[in-house]
Amino acid sequence: MTAQYVTCRMTNRFGNQCTAEAIDPNGEAIICARHAAEVMRTISQARQVPQPRTR
């Protein structure tokens, strides 16, 4: 008997879907650990950029 699992919903620029298992198959964002880490790195980098001061 084969186990079924939900795959990540991310696609590359060619439209090929990621085949890794989703972290939380019942969650809103169905992504794998690798893509979740990329999102967290992007957020971290965005927070480090100084915001322009408005006055």
N, C-alpha and C positions, 0 to 999 in steps of 0.2 A: 504494500500500500504506500502510495506517495503522499507526502505532506504538502499541503497547499499553503502558500503565503502570499501576502500582498506585496507587490513590488513598488519601488520608488516611482514617483510621477515626473521626475525631472527628465528633460531631454537635452541632447547636445545640439549644436548648431546645424547638424544634418537631419535632425528630427528623430534620432535613435533614442529610445527610452532606456533609462538606467534599469539594470536588471537586479540590483541589490534589494534585499528585504527592507521594507519600511520599518522605521522605529516604532511607530504607533499606528497600526492599520486602521484604527477607528478614529483617529484624530482628524483635525481640519487640514493640516498640512501633511500629506502622505509622502515623506521623504526618508531617505536612508541616512545612516550616521555620517557618511562622507559629505553629503550635501548639507546636512544640518551644521557640520563643522565649518563649511565654507560660508554659510550664512552668518554664523557667529563671528568669524574672522572679518567679514565685511562690516558688520555692525561695530565691532571693536575699532576697526580702522576709521570708520566714519566719526566715531566719538572723539578720536584723537585729533582730528582736523580742527584748528581754531575757528570759531565762528566769528563772522564780522560783527563789530560792535555797532549798534545803532543807538542814536541819541537824538 
